[in-house]
Amino acid sequence: MNKIIGKNSLLKSNFLQLLFKKITPAKANSRVFTGLVVVLAITMMAITAPLITWYPPLKTLVGEPFTTPNNYYLFGTDDLGRDIYTNVVYGIRTSLIVGLSSVLIAVIIGTLIGVLAGYYRGLLEDFLMRITDMTLILPQFLLALIIVAIFGQNFQNIIIAIGIVSWPGIARMIRAEFLSIRERPFIEAAKAIGLSDIKIIFSEILPNAMPSVIPYVILQINAAILIEAGLGFLGIADPNVPSLGLMLNTAQQYLMNAWWMAVFPGLMLSIIVIGLNLLGDGLVEYLNPRLRKR
């Protein structure tokens, strides 16, 4: 029994090494590498935003309104004379903060429900899965829109709303992994030597479920960013926070005369989405041996 548990612990300790050490241009799936490069690049832009921009975000009249892109205003200016480049860079930061924060909320809720349903089974599983299924059938964007409309469109409410609508898929994935892993021999061995349920859940099962869940979480970050951009495009966003979606909302009035107002925010949003999709889809294939063989 101890040998089985020891082997499982060795697998867990090597997981991060397997995930990051082998993801290199020579060995890894090309989509993982390309997506990782894109995600790291946009993350660095978000982190270094104050160092690579010249104006405060949302500051009006830093230049003449509707200035075309030039050496001083790389992406031009908008209808209020705001520097579009500055607001695009800070909009990237907003997108990443919303994506990461809301998915963190979703992971906490989804993990709790998935663990309880997958490990304890019975009536508790039926009750939790019915709640999950009812939430899952509702359109995420519509539900987030309703929550923000009710509680207000400030930045914190948007993050919480997206987190609340994003947990069901994570809960179902974790439950499915728990149903599979809990029947394996090393779990039976752990129960036989008297390990508590808490230790079995968080030390034995959950770490082994993570390889399947991580790619989905990355894709869920992507979905959260798109929901935030969609809310911004509809004008349901915090006007005091730079947002790519809110920039696109403003730009639609001036498409014929100031194309740059829509092109640069839209292009950057597309790059973020493509990068996260490549990373998430590539990791699904990389961490699934059956898909790698195809």
C-alpha positions in Angstrom: 0.0 0.0 0.0 2.8 2.4 0.9 4.4 1.7 -2.4 1.3 2.6 -4.3 0.8 5.9 -2.3 4.5 6.7 -2.8 4.3 6.2 -6.5 1.2 8.5 -6.6 3.1 11.2 -4.7 6.0 11.0 -7.1 3.6 11.5 -10.0 2.2 14.6 -8.3 5.6 16.1 -7.6 6.6 15.6 -11.2 3.5 17.2 -12.6 4.7 20.8 -12.8 8.0 19.7 -14.1 6.2 17.7 -16.8 4.0 20.6 -17.7 6.6 23.4 -17.9 9.9 21.7 -18.5 8.8 19.9 -21.6 6.9 22.8 -23.1 9.8 24.0 -25.3 9.9 24.8 -29.1 11.6 21.5 -29.9 9.4 19.1 -27.9 6.0 20.7 -27.2 2.9 20.9 -29.3 3.4 24.0 -31.5 0.0 25.4 -30.4 1.1 25.4 -26.8 4.3 27.2 -27.6 2.7 29.8 -29.8 -0.2 30.4 -27.4 2.3 30.6 -24.5 4.4 33.2 -26.3 1.3 35.3 -27.1 -0.1 35.1 -23.6 3.3 36.0 -22.0 3.7 38.9 -24.4 0.2 40.4 -23.6 0.8 39.7 -19.9 4.1 41.7 -20.0 2.3 44.5 -21.7 -0.3 44.6 -19.0 2.2 44.5 -16.2 4.5 47.2 -17.7 1.6 49.4 -18.8 2.8 52.5 -16.9 6.3 52.1 -18.5 5.3 51.7 -22.1 2.6 54.4 -22.3 2.9 58.2 -22.2 -0.4 59.4 -21.0 -2.8 58.5 -18.1 -5.6 56.1 -19.2 -8.9 57.8 -20.0 -7.4 61.3 -19.9 -9.2 63.5 -22.4 -7.7 66.0 -24.8 -4.1 64.7 -24.8 -4.3 65.4 -28.5 -6.8 66.7 -31.1 -9.9 64.5 -31.4 -9.8 62.0 -34.3 -6.1 62.3 -34.9 -4.9 59.5 -37.2 -2.1 57.2 -36.1 1.3 58.9 -36.1 4.6 59.0 -34.3 3.1 60.8 -31.3 -0.2 58.9 -31.1 0.6 55.4 -32.3 -3.0 54.3 -32.6 -4.4 57.7 -33.0 -6.9 59.5 -30.7 -10.6 59.1 -30.2 -13.6 61.4 -30.2 -12.5 62.9 -26.8 -8.9 63.3 -27.7 -7.8 60.2 -25.6 -4.7 58.3 -26.7 -6.0 55.0 -28.1 -2.7 53.2 -27.6 -2.6 54.0 -23.9 -6.2 52.8 -23.4 -5.7 49.6 -25.4 -2.7 48.7 -23.2 -4.6 49.4 -20.0 -7.6 47.6 -21.6 -5.5 44.5 -21.9 -4.7 44.8 -18.2 -8.4 45.1 -17.4 -9.2 42.0 -19.6 -6.6 39.9 -17.8 -7.7 41.0 -14.4 -11.3 40.2 -15.1 -10.4 36.9 -16.7 -8.2 35.7 -13.9 -10.2 37.1 -11.0 -13.6 35.8 -12.2 -12.2 32.4 -13.0 -10.6 32.2 -9.6 -14.1 32.7 -8.1 -15.5 30.1 -10.5 -12.7 27.6 -9.6 -13.4 28.0 -5.9 -17.1 27.4 -6.3 -16.7 24.7 -9.0 -14.1 22.8 -7.0 -16.1 22.8 -3.8 -19.2 21.5 -5.6 -17.3 19.1 -7.8 -15.4 17.6 -4.9 -18.5 17.1 -2.7 -20.5 15.6 -5.6 -17.7 13.4 -6.9 -16.4 12.0 -3.6 -19.5 11.6 -1.4 -22.0 10.7 -4.1 -25.6 9.8 -3.1 -28.3 12.4 -2.4 -25.7 15.1 -2.0 -24.4 14.4 -5.5 -27.9 14.4 -7.0 -28.8 17.7 -5.3 -25.5 19.5 -6.3 -25.6 18.2 -9.9 -29.2 19.4 -10.4 -28.2 22.9 -9.3 -25.2 22.7 -11.6 -27.3 21.5 -14.6 -29.9 24.2 -14.1 -27.2 26.9 -14.0 -25.4 25.3 -17.0 -28.3 25.5 -19.3 -28.6 29.3 -18.8 -26.6 31.4 -21.3 -23.5 32.7 -19.5 -23.6 36.1 -21.1 -27.3 36.7 -20.5 -27.0 35.6 -16.9 -24.0 37.9 -16.3 -25.9 40.8 -18.0 -28.8 40.3 -15.7 -26.6 40.2 -12.5 -24.7 43.3 -13.5 -27.9 45.1 -14.4 -29.4 44.4 -11.0 -26.4 45.1 -8.8 -24.7 47.8 -10.8 -22.0 48.0 -13.5 -19.0 48.7 -11.4 -15.8 46.8 -11.9 -16.1 44.5 -8.9 -19.7 43.5 -9.8 -18.7 42.6 -13.3 -15.9 40.3 -12.0 -18.3 38.6 -9.5 -21.0 38.2 -12.0 -18.8 36.5 -14.5 -17.4 34.3 -11.8 -20.9 33.3 -10.7 -21.9 32.2 -14.2 -18.6 30.3 -15.0 -18.4 27.6 -12.3 -20.8 24.9 -13.6 -18.4 23.5 -16.2 -15.5 23.4 -13.8 -17.7 21.6 -11.2 -18.7 19.0 -13.8 -15.2 18.3 -14.9 -13.9 18.0 -11.3 -16.7 15.6 -10.4 -16.0 13.5 -13.5 -12.3 13.3 -12.5 -13.2 12.4 -8.9 -15.5 9.6 -10.0 -12.7 8.1 -12.1 -9.8 8.6 -9.7 -11.6 7.6 -6.4 -11.9 4.0 -7.7 -8.1 3.5 -8.4 -6.0 1.2 -6.2 -3.9 3.9 -4.5 -7.1 5.6 -3.2 -8.2 2.2 -1.8 -4.8 1.9 -0.2 -5.0 5.4 1.3 -8.4 4.5 2.9 -7.0 1.2 4.2 -4.2 2.9 6.1 -6.7 5.3 7.7 -6.1 8.6 5.8 -9.0 11.1 6.4 -11.4 12.1 3.7 -9.9 15.6 3.7 -6.4 14.3 3.1 -7.5 11.9 0.4 -9.4 14.6 -1.4 -6.7 17.3 -1.3 -3.5 15.3 -1.2 -4.4 12.3 -3.4 -7.3 12.9 -5.7 -7.4 16.6 -6.5 -3.7 16.9 -7.6 -4.3 14.0 -10.0 -7.4 15.7 -11.4 -5.6 19.0 -12.2 -4.0 18.0 -15.5 -7.5 17.6 -17.1 -8.9 20.7 -15.4 -6.1 23.2 -16.1 -6.7 23.5 -19.9 -10.4 24.0 -19.3 -9.7 26.7 -16.8 -7.5 28.5 -19.4 -10.3 28.3 -21.9 -12.7 29.6 -19.3 -10.4 32.7 -18.8 -10.8 33.3 -22.5 -14.6 33.0 -22.2 -14.6 35.4 -19.2 -12.6 38.0 -21.2 -15.1 37.7 -24.1 -18.1 38.2 -21.7 -16.4 41.3 -20.2 -15.8 42.6 -23.7 -19.4 41.9 -24.7 -20.8 43.7 -21.7 -18.5 46.7 -22.5 -19.6 46.7 -26.2 -23.2 47.0 -25.0 -22.2 49.9 -22.7 -22.6 47.8 -19.5 -19.1 48.5 -18.1 -17.5 50.7 -15.5 -16.8 54.0 -17.3 -13.9 54.6 -14.9 -11.9 51.5 -16.0 -10.3 51.2 -19.5 -12.1 48.4 -21.4 -11.5 47.1 -24.9 -15.2 46.4 -25.2 -16.2 49.9 -24.1 -13.8 51.3 -26.7 -15.5 49.2 -29.4 -18.9 50.5 -28.1 -17.7 54.1 -28.7 -16.0 53.3 -32.0 -19.1 52.0 -33.7 -20.4 55.5 -34.1 -17.3 56.6 -36.0 -16.4 53.6 -38.2 -16.5 55.5 -41.5 -14.5 58.5 -40.3 -12.1 57.1 -37.6 -11.5 53.4 -38.4 -8.6 53.2 -36.0 -10.9 53.6 -33.0 -12.3 50.1 -33.7 -9.4 48.4 -35.4 -6.8 48.5 -32.7 -9.0 47.5 -29.7 -10.6 44.8 -31.8 -7.3 43.5 -33.1 -5.8 43.3 -29.6 -8.9 41.5 -28.2 -8.6 39.0 -31.1 -4.9 38.4 -30.3 -5.8 37.8 -26.6 -8.5 35.3 -27.6 -6.4 33.5 -30.2 -3.5 33.2 -27.8 -5.5 31.7 -24.9 -7.3 29.4 -27.3 -4.1 28.1 -28.7 -2.7 27.6 -25.3 -5.8 25.9 -23.9 -6.4 23.6 -26.9 -2.8 22.7 -27.2 -2.6 21.8 -23.5 -5.7 19.6 -23.9 -3.9 17.7 -26.6 -0.5 17.7 -24.8 -1.9 16.4 -21.5 -4.1 13.8 -23.2 -2.0 10.9 -24.5 -4.9 9.6 -26.7 -5.1 12.9 -28.5 -1.3 13.1 -29.0 -1.4 9.8 -30.9 -3.8 11.1 -33.5 
